Amino acid sequence: GEYVVGQVSGSLGAGAAPAAPLARLFCAAAPPVLVAVPGGNKKRKRAEEEEKVSEDQNSSVIQEPPVKAKKARKKEHSEAEKKLSERENALEQADEEEDQKLFQNKAKQKKKASQAITKNVVNSATGATAKQQKRKRVADETVDRRTVFVGNLPVSCTVQVLKSLFKKYGQIQSIRFRSLIPAEDTVSKKVAAIKHKVHPNAKFVNAYVVFKEECDAQKALKENGTEIASGFHIRVDTASKTSSHDNKRSVFLGNLSYDIRDDAVREHFRVCGDVVGVRVVRDRRTGLGKGFGYVLFENTDAVHLALKLNNSVLMGRKIRVQRVADKRKAQKSPDQSRTPKDRVDKKKKKEKSCSNDSFVGEKATPLKKSTKPKRLKTIPKSKAGKNK
């Protein structure tokens, strides 16, 4: 029953072909024969692949509904999670805002506390400084009340001369010279006073005498007008603001010579009455006069006589003599200083301006009433017929 090599070739026909050549094909010793593979295998592979793809598609089509359900569930879960996350974020933001507000409130409270502390410190400091300033002012005022100003002293005057003049009124605390003009610009006034290095053109100096008691300073005012040297009548006055100067008993002098002396002014106005004091305003650095000054008389009657010396010649100059105006009254009522003539002129100007600016219309003449009887209105026939 087994297949024997050569049976097929022998069965085809007797003697058709020898068996030896066909047997060679199946012999082991025979070399292998390569046979070309037909293209039908590729088609099979393609068909198999197509079948697999179709099977996969079918399986995917069958499995699509559960995937969509999963996606929908995921979406639902994601929306709920979003809402929860939003709520959590809102709560976190609210907590953060509250924390920030608390922090800001604490910072504000700290600032207020620090500002209050600084204000208290400043107020205490300012209070202390104000108290110190008040004490200084009080001390200065008390010192000024105990101090006497001595003017129109000769340059050769010394501390000993002043002490010998004022020691009879009370115990002197200190004496200091002022209005000194140094011989050189490099030398200070203090050094010039100590070393007596005064400018050769300087002719007088001033001084302050401080007493230990206020009553002694008031007594020392008696030395006002005394002649301490030839041509030098001293002016003694209190150093406080409440000086003995009286505007009603004083006159103002203008156009004075720059190198004028106080005694020259005193001699010029001695004819009017008793002169209490002469004050020529001078430059602090040079000591020269500024061209104006004041004369204080003992009585107000001397002021009327002094006003008559207006435009009189003193040291080659025509001097001006005027009353001393009170500054307070001038500030309160500036219109009062004007003369009545100026006021009248001002009123006239106002009236003129009002008459020019204002418009006055002409008076209308009333119409005369006519005595003629009024005519009746005539109605046309056409209109009369219509009314009927």
C-alpha positions as CSV (number, residue, x, y, z in Angstrom):
1,G,0.0,0.0,0.0
2,E,3.0,2.5,0.1
3,Y,3.8,4.8,-2.7
4,V,6.9,3.7,-4.5
5,V,9.0,6.1,-6.5
6,G,8.7,5.4,-10.2
7,Q,5.2,4.0,-10.1
8,V,3.7,7.1,-11.6
9,S,6.1,7.3,-14.4
10,G,5.6,3.6,-15.1
11,S,1.9,3.7,-15.0
12,L,1.7,6.4,-17.7
13,G,2.7,4.0,-20.4
14,A,4.9,1.1,-20.9
15,G,8.1,2.0,-22.5
16,A,7.3,5.6,-22.8
17,A,10.3,6.8,-20.9
18,P,13.0,5.1,-18.8
19,A,12.6,5.1,-15.1
20,A,16.0,6.1,-14.3
21,P,15.8,9.8,-15.1
22,L,12.6,10.4,-13.0
23,A,14.2,8.5,-10.1
24,R,17.1,10.9,-10.2
25,L,14.8,13.7,-9.2
26,F,13.9,12.0,-5.9
27,C,17.4,10.7,-5.2
28,A,19.2,12.2,-2.2
29,A,22.4,12.6,-4.2
30,A,20.6,14.8,-6.7
31,P,21.1,18.6,-6.2
32,P,18.1,20.6,-5.0
33,V,16.0,22.4,-7.6
34,L,14.7,25.9,-6.8
35,V,11.1,26.4,-7.8
36,A,9.6,29.9,-8.2
37,V,6.7,30.5,-5.7
38,P,3.5,31.7,-7.3
39,G,2.0,35.1,-6.2
40,G,-1.1,33.5,-4.7
41,N,0.5,33.6,-1.2
42,K,0.4,37.4,-1.0
43,K,-3.2,37.4,-1.9
44,R,-3.9,35.0,0.9
45,K,-2.0,37.2,3.4
46,R,-3.9,40.3,2.3
47,A,-7.2,38.4,2.6
48,E,-6.2,37.3,6.1
49,E,-5.3,40.8,7.1
50,E,-8.6,42.1,5.8
51,E,-10.4,39.5,7.7
52,K,-8.6,40.4,10.9
53,V,-9.3,44.2,10.3
54,S,-13.0,43.4,9.8
55,E,-13.1,41.3,12.9
56,D,-11.5,44.1,14.9
57,Q,-13.9,46.6,13.5
58,N,-16.8,44.4,14.4
59,S,-15.5,44.0,17.9
60,S,-15.0,47.8,18.2
61,V,-18.5,48.4,17.0
62,I,-19.8,46.0,19.5
63,Q,-17.7,47.5,22.4
64,E,-18.5,51.3,21.6
65,P,-21.5,51.8,23.8
66,P,-19.8,50.9,27.1
67,V,-16.9,53.3,26.2
68,K,-19.3,56.2,25.7
69,A,-21.0,55.5,29.0
70,K,-17.7,55.5,30.7
71,K,-16.9,58.9,29.1
72,A,-20.2,60.3,30.2
73,R,-19.6,59.1,33.7
74,K,-16.2,60.6,33.6
75,K,-17.7,63.9,32.5
76,E,-20.3,63.8,35.2
77,H,-17.7,63.1,37.8
78,S,-15.5,65.9,36.4
79,E,-18.3,68.5,36.7
80,A,-19.0,67.5,40.3
81,E,-15.3,67.7,41.0
82,K,-15.1,71.1,39.4
83,K,-17.9,72.4,41.5
84,L,-16.3,71.0,44.6
85,S,-12.9,72.4,43.6
86,E,-14.6,75.8,42.9
87,R,-16.2,75.8,46.3
88,E,-13.0,74.8,48.0
89,N,-11.1,77.6,46.1
90,A,-13.8,80.2,47.1
91,L,-13.5,79.1,50.8
92,E,-9.7,79.3,50.6
93,Q,-9.9,82.8,49.0
94,A,-12.4,83.9,51.7
95,D,-10.0,82.6,54.4
96,E,-7.1,84.4,52.8
97,E,-9.0,87.7,52.5
98,E,-10.0,87.4,56.2
99,D,-6.4,86.7,57.1
100,Q,-5.3,89.7,55.0
101,K,-7.9,92.0,56.6
102,L,-6.8,90.9,60.1
103,F,-3.2,91.5,59.2
104,Q,-4.1,94.9,57.8
105,N,-6.1,95.8,60.9
106,K,-3.2,94.7,63.1
107,A,-0.8,96.8,61.0
108,K,-3.1,99.8,61.2
109,Q,-3.4,99.4,65.0
110,K,0.4,99.2,65.2
111,K,0.7,102.3,63.1
112,K,-1.8,104.2,65.2
113,A,-0.1,103.1,68.4
114,S,3.3,104.2,67.0
115,Q,1.9,107.5,65.8
116,A,0.3,108.1,69.1
117,I,3.6,107.3,70.8
118,T,5.5,109.7,68.5
119,K,2.9,112.4,69.0
120,N,3.2,112.0,72.7
121,V,6.9,112.1,72.4
122,V,6.7,115.2,70.1
123,N,4.2,116.8,72.3
124,S,6.3,116.2,75.3
125,A,9.3,117.4,73.5
126,T,7.5,120.5,72.2
127,G,6.0,121.0,75.6
128,A,9.5,120.8,77.1
129,T,10.8,123.1,74.4
130,A,7.9,125.5,74.9
131,K,8.5,125.4,78.6
132,Q,12.2,126.1,78.1
133,Q,11.4,128.9,75.7
134,K,8.9,130.4,78.2
135,R,11.5,130.1,81.0
136,K,14.1,131.8,78.7
137,R,11.6,134.5,77.8
138,V,10.8,135.1,81.5
139,A,14.5,135.1,82.4
140,D,15.2,137.5,79.5
141,E,12.4,139.8,80.5
142,T,13.6,139.8,84.1
143,V,17.2,140.5,82.9
144,D,16.0,143.2,80.6
145,R,14.1,144.9,83.5
146,R,17.3,144.9,85.5
147,T,19.3,146.2,82.5
148,V,19.9,149.8,81.7
149,F,20.9,151.1,78.2
150,V,23.5,153.9,78.2
151,G,24.0,155.7,74.8
152,N,26.2,158.4,73.4
153,L,29.3,157.5,75.5
154,P,32.7,158.7,74.4
155,V,35.0,156.1,72.9
156,S,37.5,156.6,75.7
157,C,34.9,155.5,78.3
158,T,35.9,152.5,80.4
159,V,34.1,150.0,82.7
160,Q,35.5,151.8,85.8
161,V,34.0,155.1,84.7
162,L,30.5,153.5,84.3
163,K,30.8,151.7,87.6
164,S,31.7,154.9,89.4
165,L,28.7,156.5,87.8
166,F,26.1,153.8,88.6
167,K,27.3,152.1,91.7
168,K,25.5,154.5,93.9
169,Y,22.2,153.2,92.8
170,G,22.8,149.5,93.6
171,Q,25.0,146.5,93.1
172,I,26.1,146.1,89.4
173,Q,26.2,142.5,88.0
174,S,27.9,143.2,84.6
175,I,28.8,145.9,82.1
176,R,29.2,145.3,78.4
177,F,30.0,147.8,75.6
178,R,28.2,147.7,72.2
179,S,28.3,149.6,68.8
180,L,32.1,149.4,68.7
181,I,33.7,149.8,65.3
182,P,37.0,147.7,65.1
183,A,40.1,149.3,63.6
184,E,40.4,146.3,61.3
185,D,37.9,144.1,59.7
186,T,39.7,140.9,60.9
187,V,39.3,141.9,64.5
188,S,36.0,141.2,66.2
189,K,34.1,143.8,68.3
190,K,34.7,141.9,71.5
191,V,38.5,141.8,70.9
192,A,38.4,145.5,69.9
193,A,36.6,146.4,73.1
194,I,39.1,144.4,75.2
195,K,42.2,145.7,73.5
196,H,40.7,149.2,72.7
197,K,41.4,148.8,69.0
198,V,38.6,151.1,67.8
199,H,38.4,152.8,64.4
200,P,39.8,156.4,64.5
201,N,36.6,157.9,63.0
202,A,34.5,156.3,65.7
203,K,33.4,159.0,68.2
204,F,31.0,157.3,70.6
205,V,29.9,153.8,71.9
206,N,26.9,152.4,73.7
207,A,26.8,150.2,76.8
208,Y,24.5,147.9,78.9
209,V,24.6,148.0,82.7
210,V,23.0,145.0,84.4
211,F,21.9,145.5,88.1
212,K,21.1,142.7,90.5
213,E,17.8,144.3,91.5
214,E,15.1,145.8,89.2
215,C,14.5,148.7,91.5
216,D,18.1,149.7,91.2
217,A,17.8,149.9,87.4
218,Q,14.8,152.2,87.8
219,K,16.7,154.5,90.0
220,A,19.6,154.6,87.5
221,L,17.3,156.3,85.0
222,K,17.9,159.5,86.8
223,E,21.3,159.8,85.1
224,N,19.6,160.4,81.7
225,G,20.9,163.6,80.1
226,T,24.0,164.0,82.3
227,E,27.1,165.2,80.7
228,I,29.7,162.5,81.2
229,A,32.3,164.4,79.1
230,S,32.5,167.6,77.1
231,G,29.9,167.3,74.3
232,F,28.5,163.9,75.4
233,H,25.2,163.9,77.2
234,I,24.3,160.3,77.8
235,R,20.9,158.7,77.2
236,V,19.8,156.3,79.8
237,D,16.8,154.0,79.2
238,T,15.5,150.6,80.2
239,A,16.5,147.7,77.9
240,S,13.0,146.1,78.2
241,K,10.3,146.7,75.5
242,T,8.4,149.0,77.8
243,S,10.7,151.9,77.3
244,S,10.0,155.5,78.4
245,H,9.5,156.6,74.8
246,D,6.3,158.6,74.2
247,N,5.1,159.5,70.7
248,K,3.1,162.4,72.0
249,R,6.2,164.1,73.4
250,S,8.5,163.2,70.4
251,V,9.2,164.5,66.9
252,F,10.7,162.8,63.9
253,L,13.7,164.3,62.2
254,G,14.7,163.7,58.6
255,N,17.4,164.7,56.1
256,L,20.0,164.8,58.9
257,S,23.7,164.8,58.1
258,Y,25.4,161.3,58.3
259,D,28.2,162.4,60.7
260,I,25.9,164.4,63.0
261,R,26.2,164.1,66.8
262,D,23.5,163.8,69.3
263,D,24.6,167.0,71.1
264,A,24.2,169.0,67.9
265,V,20.6,167.9,67.7
266,R,20.1,168.7,71.4
267,E,21.5,172.2,71.0
268,H,19.3,172.8,67.9
269,F,16.0,171.9,69.8
270,R,16.9,173.3,73.2
271,V,15.0,176.5,72.3
272,C,11.7,174.5,72.1
273,G,11.9,173.1,75.7
274,D,13.7,170.6,77.9
275,V,15.1,167.7,75.8
276,V,14.9,164.3,77.6
277,G,16.7,162.3,74.9
278,V,18.1,162.4,71.4
279,R,18.3,159.2,69.2
280,V,20.0,159.3,65.9
281,V,19.6,156.0,64.0
282,R,23.0,154.8,62.9
283,D,24.6,151.9,60.9
284,R,25.9,149.1,63.1
285,R,29.0,148.4,61.0
286,T,30.1,151.9,60.2
287,G,28.6,153.9,63.0
288,L,27.5,156.6,60.6
289,G,24.0,158.0,60.8
290,K,21.2,156.9,58.4
291,G,19.8,160.4,58.0
292,F,16.9,160.3,60.5
293,G,16.3,160.3,64.2
294,Y,14.0,161.3,67.1
295,V,13.9,163.9,69.8
296,L,12.0,163.3,73.1
297,F,10.8,166.4,75.0
298,E,9.7,166.7,78.6
299,N,6.3,168.3,77.7
300,T,3.9,168.1,74.7
301,D,4.0,171.9,74.4
302,A,7.6,171.6,73.2
303,V,6.4,169.5,70.2
304,H,4.3,172.4,68.8
305,L,7.4,174.7,69.0
306,A,9.6,172.0,67.4
307,L,7.3,171.6,64.5
308,K,8.0,175.3,63.6
309,L,11.6,174.4,63.1
310,N,10.6,172.4,60.0
311,N,13.0,173.2,57.0
312,S,15.4,174.8,59.4
313,V,19.1,174.4,58.6
314,L,21.2,172.1,60.7
315,M,24.9,171.4,59.7
316,G,24.2,172.7,56.2
317,R,21.0,170.7,55.6
318,K,17.3,171.6,55.7
319,I,15.9,169.1,58.2
320,R,12.3,167.8,58.2
321,V,10.4,167.9,61.5
322,Q,7.2,165.9,61.8
323,R,5.0,164.3,64.5
324,V,5.6,160.7,65.3
325,A,2.6,158.7,64.0
326,D,1.3,155.9,66.1
327,K,1.6,152.7,64.1
328,R,-1.3,150.9,65.8
329,K,-3.8,153.7,65.0
330,A,-2.5,153.9,61.5
331,Q,-3.0,150.2,60.9
332,K,-6.5,150.2,62.4
333,S,-7.8,153.3,60.6
334,P,-5.8,154.1,57.5
335,D,-8.5,156.5,56.1
336,Q,-8.3,158.8,59.2
337,S,-4.8,159.9,58.3
338,R,-6.1,161.5,55.1
339,T,-7.1,165.2,55.2
340,P,-10.8,166.1,55.0
341,K,-10.1,167.7,51.6
342,D,-9.0,164.3,50.2
343,R,-12.1,162.7,51.6
344,V,-14.4,165.3,49.9
345,D,-12.6,164.8,46.6
346,K,-13.0,161.0,46.9
347,K,-16.7,161.4,47.6
348,K,-17.1,163.7,44.6
349,K,-15.3,161.1,42.4
350,K,-17.6,158.4,43.6
351,E,-20.7,160.5,42.8
352,K,-19.4,161.2,39.4
353,S,-18.6,157.6,38.7
354,C,-22.1,156.7,39.9
355,S,-23.8,159.4,37.7
356,N,-21.8,158.3,34.6
357,D,-22.3,154.6,35.1
358,S,-25.9,154.6,36.2
359,F,-28.7,154.9,33.5
360,V,-31.6,157.3,34.2
361,G,-34.5,157.0,31.7
362,E,-36.6,159.9,30.6
363,K,-40.0,160.4,32.2
364,A,-42.9,159.4,29.9
365,T,-45.5,162.1,29.4
366,P,-49.0,160.7,30.1
367,L,-51.4,160.7,27.1
368,K,-54.5,163.0,27.3
369,K,-57.8,161.2,27.3
370,S,-59.8,162.0,24.2
371,T,-63.3,163.3,24.7
372,K,-64.6,162.0,21.3
373,P,-67.2,159.2,21.5
374,K,-65.9,155.8,20.4
375,R,-67.2,154.5,17.0
376,L,-69.2,151.3,16.9
377,K,-67.8,148.4,14.9
378,T,-69.7,147.8,11.7
379,I,-70.3,144.2,10.8
380,P,-70.5,143.3,7.0
381,K,-73.9,142.0,5.6
382,S,-72.6,138.7,4.6
383,K,-71.4,137.9,8.1
384,A,-74.5,139.3,9.7
385,G,-76.7,136.9,7.5
386,K,-74.6,134.0,8.5
387,N,-75.0,134.8,12.2
388,K,-78.8,134.9,11.7
